[in-house]
Amino acid sequence: MKSKKYMPTIILIYLHYLIHGIALIILSQCALYLKDQMHTDYAGVMFVVSGLGIGKVVTQYFGGILSDRVGRKPFMYLSVACYTAFFLGILWAPNIYVGFAFYFLCGVGNTCLDSGGSNALMEIMDTMVGTASILTKLFIAAGQFILPIVLGFIGANEMYYGLSFMGCAGICMVIGLFLYRAPFVPAESSKRAVRQSAEKYRVRLGLEGVALILIGYTSTATFHTFTSWGTIYGRDVAGLSEVSAQTIMSFYSMGAFLSVLIMAILVRKTIKPVRILMFYPFGAAMVLTLLLMFPTEPVFRVMGFLVGCFAGGGVFQLAVAVMVEFFPEAKGTVTGMVYTASGVALFADPAITGWLSGINMRYVLIYDIGAAVLGVILAVLVNIRYGRRPGLSKV
């Protein structure tokens, strides 16, 4: 890790990822209120949710390239502005189209956060890139754990649900103010060198590069499908009450939080990220299969926690870290490709799973299992290629 002078920068970036974790689920958690505000139904709210993924897809690849060229700090400023606009704007959105536009803007902000913040963390924590990447998932999980508690307090006291949005916007503004004095690692190469390295690795991505990009999709699809449909599946298939079904996200978040903590320790002290890239999607596939076979309330509570452990445990962040190991001279460019695949999953999943749920709700879980299994196959391929790549540690 570089000088301790960068510690404020690390704190601000991870705090922003905590806010991002809240942004990922705040619409689904507040869907009951937002559907009335926007004069729509739950399907309409899911249309709004898809805006984030489309915003990421449209901007992520180019965001990575531009971040390599102009630096990380400008992208952090832009991210703060986008998230602030989203949290405040969604509260007065009169219909799903305006709501979609604001969530699209949130997707753009997510691109800027990934391109600026994630790469800045890996440059500062250059001796523990895997840990730096995985910790982003830890803070995302923390945000997803905190939000239901906050909303529960707001609901119990009959307060305005929009206070949660306003509070997040306020935190974003504070992050923006402190960023002014936060130091970032200076660029170490010229624009010309960056362009040359980007072209070089664009040509030489190979099977490992393509596999890691696809893992960006499968890992995101695995956890996003469950976080979007877990509550509904628990209520309609497992027979949970409305309140019990809503607590599933808390179990999921606890599992994800614990798993990321363990993974961060493992990749820092013991195991290289690429070596555990197979384990988590395999575990997710097994757990989701059990949930499909035995959809009862006791099983659902345990499996909800375990899905958090395996599906929400940071597989995507591992893929990003491994991608940087393969292509260290074009971090922004190649990670942008992985994040783009993640964005595709974020907007494709609501469409695919919404269609499947109309046929049979169980098909949603089968789709989720399929994504996890494909992730295992891709991870095996990456491990094989990793072992043959010159200059990479085989430990």
C-alpha positions in Angstrom: 0.0 0.0 0.0 1.2 3.5 -0.8 1.6 6.3 1.8 -0.9 6.7 4.6 -1.7 10.2 3.2 -4.2 8.4 0.9 -6.3 7.0 3.8 -8.9 9.8 3.6 -9.3 9.0 -0.1 -9.8 5.3 0.7 -12.5 6.1 3.3 -14.4 8.5 0.9 -14.4 5.9 -1.9 -15.6 3.1 0.3 -18.3 5.3 1.8 -19.4 6.1 -1.7 -19.7 2.3 -2.3 -21.9 2.0 0.8 -24.2 4.6 -0.7 -24.1 2.7 -4.0 -25.3 -0.5 -2.1 -28.3 1.5 -0.9 -29.0 2.8 -4.4 -29.1 -0.7 -5.7 -32.1 -1.8 -3.6 -33.8 1.4 -2.5 -36.3 1.4 -5.3 -37.4 -2.2 -4.7 -37.5 -1.6 -0.9 -39.7 1.5 -1.5 -41.7 0.1 -4.4 -45.0 0.2 -2.4 -44.7 4.0 -2.2 -43.0 4.7 -5.5 -45.6 2.8 -7.6 -48.3 5.1 -6.2 -46.1 8.2 -6.7 -45.4 7.2 -10.4 -49.0 5.9 -11.0 -47.8 2.4 -12.0 -47.5 -1.1 -10.7 -44.6 -3.3 -9.6 -43.8 -4.2 -13.2 -43.4 -0.4 -13.8 -41.1 -0.1 -10.9 -39.0 -2.9 -12.4 -38.8 -0.9 -15.6 -37.4 2.0 -13.7 -34.9 -0.3 -12.0 -33.6 -1.4 -15.4 -32.5 2.2 -16.0 -29.4 1.7 -13.9 -28.1 -1.2 -16.0 -28.7 0.6 -19.2 -26.9 3.7 -17.9 -23.9 1.5 -17.0 -23.9 -0.3 -20.4 -24.0 2.9 -22.4 -21.1 4.5 -20.5 -19.0 1.9 -18.8 -16.5 0.9 -21.5 -15.8 4.5 -22.5 -15.7 5.5 -18.8 -12.8 3.1 -18.3 -10.8 4.4 -21.2 -11.4 8.1 -20.3 -10.5 7.3 -16.7 -7.1 6.0 -17.8 -6.5 9.2 -19.8 -7.8 12.0 -17.6 -7.4 10.6 -14.1 -9.6 9.2 -11.3 -10.6 12.3 -9.3 -12.8 13.9 -12.0 -14.8 10.8 -12.3 -15.4 10.7 -8.6 -16.7 14.2 -8.7 -19.1 13.3 -11.6 -20.2 10.2 -9.7 -21.1 12.2 -6.6 -23.1 14.7 -8.8 -25.0 11.9 -10.5 -25.9 10.0 -7.3 -27.0 13.3 -5.6 -29.3 14.1 -8.5 -30.7 10.6 -8.5 -31.6 10.5 -4.8 -33.3 13.9 -4.9 -34.8 13.6 -8.4 -36.5 10.3 -7.9 -38.7 11.8 -5.1 -40.6 14.1 -7.5 -40.6 11.7 -10.5 -44.3 11.8 -11.6 -44.1 8.7 -13.9 -41.9 5.8 -14.7 -40.2 7.5 -17.6 -38.9 10.3 -15.5 -38.0 7.8 -12.8 -36.2 5.7 -15.5 -34.2 8.8 -16.5 -33.0 9.4 -12.9 -32.0 5.8 -12.4 -30.2 5.9 -15.8 -28.3 8.8 -14.3 -27.5 6.7 -11.3 -26.1 4.1 -13.7 -23.8 6.8 -15.2 -22.7 7.7 -11.7 -22.0 4.0 -11.0 -19.8 4.0 -14.1 -17.9 7.0 -12.8 -17.5 5.4 -9.4 -16.2 2.1 -10.9 -13.9 3.8 -13.4 -12.6 6.4 -10.9 -13.0 4.9 -7.4 -12.3 1.2 -8.0 -9.2 1.9 -10.1 -8.0 4.6 -7.6 -8.3 2.0 -4.8 -6.2 -0.6 -6.8 -3.6 2.1 -7.4 -3.4 3.1 -3.8 -3.6 -0.4 -2.4 -1.3 -1.7 -5.1 0.2 -4.6 -3.0 -3.3 -6.0 -2.2 -5.4 -5.4 -5.2 -7.6 -8.4 -4.5 -8.4 -7.1 -1.1 -9.1 -3.6 -2.4 -11.6 -4.8 -4.9 -13.3 -7.2 -2.5 -13.8 -4.5 0.1 -16.0 -2.6 -2.3 -18.4 -5.5 -2.0 -18.2 -5.4 1.8 -19.3 -1.8 1.8 -22.0 -2.4 -0.8 -23.3 -5.2 1.5 -23.2 -2.9 4.5 -25.4 -0.4 2.7 -27.9 -3.1 1.8 -27.9 -4.2 5.4 -28.4 -0.7 6.8 -31.2 0.4 4.5 -33.9 -2.0 5.6 -33.2 -1.1 9.2 -33.5 2.6 8.4 -36.7 2.1 6.5 -38.1 0.0 9.3 -37.4 2.9 11.7 -39.0 5.4 9.3 -42.1 3.2 8.8 -42.5 2.4 12.5 -42.5 6.1 13.3 -44.8 7.0 10.3 -42.2 9.3 8.8 -41.8 10.3 5.2 -40.1 7.5 3.2 -38.2 10.1 1.2 -36.0 10.9 4.2 -33.9 7.9 3.3 -33.3 9.4 -0.2 -32.6 12.8 1.3 -30.1 11.4 3.8 -28.2 9.6 1.0 -28.1 12.7 -1.1 -26.7 14.6 1.9 -23.9 12.0 2.4 -23.0 12.3 -1.3 -22.6 16.1 -0.9 -20.4 15.6 2.1 -18.2 13.1 0.1 -18.0 15.7 -2.7 -16.8 18.4 -0.3 -14.1 16.2 1.3 -12.9 15.0 -2.1 -11.5 18.4 -2.8 -8.6 17.9 -0.5 -8.3 14.1 -1.0 -5.1 13.0 -2.7 -5.1 10.5 -5.7 -2.2 8.6 -7.1 -0.7 10.6 -10.0 -0.9 9.2 -13.5 2.3 7.2 -14.3 2.0 7.0 -18.1 1.3 9.4 -20.9 -1.9 9.5 -22.9 -0.1 8.0 -25.9 1.2 5.1 -23.8 -2.3 4.4 -22.4 -3.7 4.3 -25.9 -1.0 1.9 -27.1 -1.5 -0.4 -24.1 -5.3 -0.3 -24.6 -4.9 -1.3 -28.2 -2.5 -4.0 -27.3 -4.7 -5.7 -24.8 -7.8 -5.2 -26.8 -6.2 -7.4 -29.4 -4.8 -9.9 -26.9 -7.7 -10.4 -24.5 -7.8 -14.1 -25.4 -10.0 -16.7 -23.8 -9.2 -15.6 -20.3 -10.2 -12.0 -21.0 -13.5 -13.0 -22.6 -14.3 -15.5 -19.8 -13.7 -12.8 -17.1 -15.9 -10.4 -19.0 -18.7 -13.0 -19.1 -18.2 -13.7 -15.4 -19.0 -10.0 -15.0 -22.5 -10.9 -16.3 -22.9 -14.3 -14.5 -21.8 -13.1 -11.1 -24.1 -10.0 -11.3 -27.0 -12.0 -12.6 -26.7 -14.5 -9.8 -27.0 -12.0 -6.9 -29.2 -9.5 -8.7 -31.9 -12.1 -9.6 -32.1 -13.1 -5.9 -32.1 -9.6 -4.5 -34.9 -8.6 -7.0 -37.1 -11.7 -6.6 -36.1 -13.3 -3.3 -38.9 -11.5 -1.3 -41.5 -12.3 -3.9 -40.4 -15.9 -4.3 -40.5 -16.4 -0.5 -44.0 -15.0 -0.3 -45.6 -16.6 -3.4 -43.7 -20.0 -3.5 -42.4 -20.7 0.0 -45.5 -19.3 1.6 -43.9 -16.7 3.9 -45.9 -13.9 5.3 -45.2 -10.4 3.9 -43.1 -9.4 6.9 -41.1 -12.7 7.0 -40.4 -12.5 3.2 -39.1 -8.9 3.6 -36.6 -10.1 6.3 -34.9 -12.4 3.7 -32.9 -9.5 2.4 -31.5 -8.9 5.9 -30.4 -12.6 6.1 -28.9 -12.2 2.6 -27.0 -9.1 3.6 -25.6 -10.7 6.7 -24.4 -13.6 4.7 -22.8 -11.3 2.1 -21.2 -9.2 4.7 -19.7 -12.1 6.6 -18.5 -13.8 3.3 -16.8 -10.7 2.1 -14.9 -10.3 5.4 -13.7 -13.9 5.2 -12.8 -13.5 1.5 -10.8 -10.3 2.2 -8.7 -12.1 4.8 -8.2 -15.1 2.5 -7.0 -13.2 -0.5 -4.8 -10.9 1.6 -3.1 -13.7 3.6 -3.6 -17.1 1.9 -5.2 -17.6 -1.5 -5.0 -15.8 -4.7 -8.3 -14.4 -6.0 -8.3 -16.6 -9.1 -8.1 -19.7 -7.0 -11.4 -19.1 -5.3 -13.2 -17.7 -8.3 -14.8 -21.2 -8.9 -15.8 -21.9 -5.3 -18.4 -19.2 -4.8 -20.6 -19.7 -7.9 -20.5 -23.5 -7.2 -21.8 -22.9 -3.7 -24.4 -20.5 -5.0 -25.6 -23.1 -7.6 -25.9 -25.8 -4.8 -27.8 -23.5 -2.4 -30.2 -22.2 -5.1 -30.9 -25.8 -6.1 -31.8 -26.8 -2.6 -34.1 -23.7 -2.4 -35.8 -24.8 -5.6 -36.3 -28.4 -4.3 -37.4 -27.5 -0.8 -39.2 -24.1 -0.8 -40.2 -24.0 2.9 -39.9 -21.2 5.4 -37.2 -22.7 7.6 -35.1 -23.7 4.5 -35.7 -20.3 2.9 -34.2 -18.5 5.9 -31.1 -20.6 6.0 -30.7 -20.6 2.2 -31.2 -16.8 2.1 -28.2 -16.4 4.4 -26.2 -18.9 2.3 -27.1 -17.2 -1.0 -25.7 -14.0 0.5 -22.5 -15.9 1.4 -22.0 -17.3 -2.1 -23.8 -15.1 -4.6 -23.2 -11.8 -2.8 -19.8 -12.6 -1.5 -17.7 -10.7 -3.9 -17.3 -12.9 -7.0 -17.6 -9.9 -9.3 -14.9 -8.1 -7.4 -12.7 -11.1 -7.7 -13.2 -11.1 -11.4 -12.2 -7.5 -11.6 -9.0 -8.1 -9.5 -8.0 -11.1 -11.7 -8.6 -9.0 -14.8 -6.2 -6.4 -13.5 -3.6 -9.2 -12.9 -3.9 -10.3 -16.5 -3.8 -6.8 -18.0 -2.1 -4.4 -15.4 -1.2 -1.7 -17.9 -4.8 -1.0 -19.0 -6.8 -1.2 -15.7 -9.5 1.3 -16.6 -10.0 -0.2 -20.1 -10.3 -3.9 -19.1 -12.2 -3.3 -15.9 -14.6 -1.2 -18.0 -15.3 -4.3 -20.1 -16.2 -6.4 -17.0 -18.3 -3.6 -15.6 -20.1 -3.3 -18.9 -21.0 -7.0 -18.8 -22.3 -6.3 -15.2 -24.5 -3.5 -16.6 -25.9 -5.8 -19.2 -27.0 -8.1 -16.4 -28.6 -5.3 -14.5 -31.0 -4.3 -17.3 -31.4 -7.7 -18.9 -32.3 -9.6 -15.7 -35.6 -7.6 -15.0 -36.7 -8.4 -18.6 -35.8 -12.0 -18.6 -36.9 -12.9 -15.1 -40.1 -10.8 -15.5 -41.0 -12.9 -18.5 -40.1 -16.2 -16.8 -42.2 -15.3 -13.7 -45.2 -14.9 -15.9 -44.8 -18.6 -16.9 -43.8 -20.0 -13.6 -42.1 -18.3 -10.6 -39.8 -21.3 -10.2 -38.2 -20.6 -13.6 -36.7 -17.5 -12.2 -34.7 -19.6 -9.7 -33.7 -22.0 -12.5 -32.4 -19.1 -14.5 -30.4 -18.0 -11.4 -29.0 -21.5 -11.0 -28.0 -21.6 -14.7 -26.1 -18.3 -14.3 -24.2 -19.7 -11.4 -23.3 -22.9 -13.2 -22.0 -21.0 -16.2 -19.9 -18.9 -13.8 -18.2 -22.1 -12.5 -17.4 -23.2 -16.1 -15.9 -19.8 -17.0 -13.9 -19.7 -13.7 -12.4 -23.1 -14.5 -11.3 -21.8 -17.9 -9.7 -18.7 -16.3 -7.8 -20.9 -13.8 -6.4 -23.0 -16.6 -5.3 -20.0 -18.6 -3.9 -18.3 -15.5 -1.6 -21.3 -14.9 -0.2 -21.0 -18.4 0.3 -17.2 -18.3 4.0 -16.1 -18.0 4.8 -13.7 -15.2 1.8 -14.6 -12.9 2.3 -16.3 -9.6 1.2 -19.9 -9.6 0.6 -20.0 -5.9 
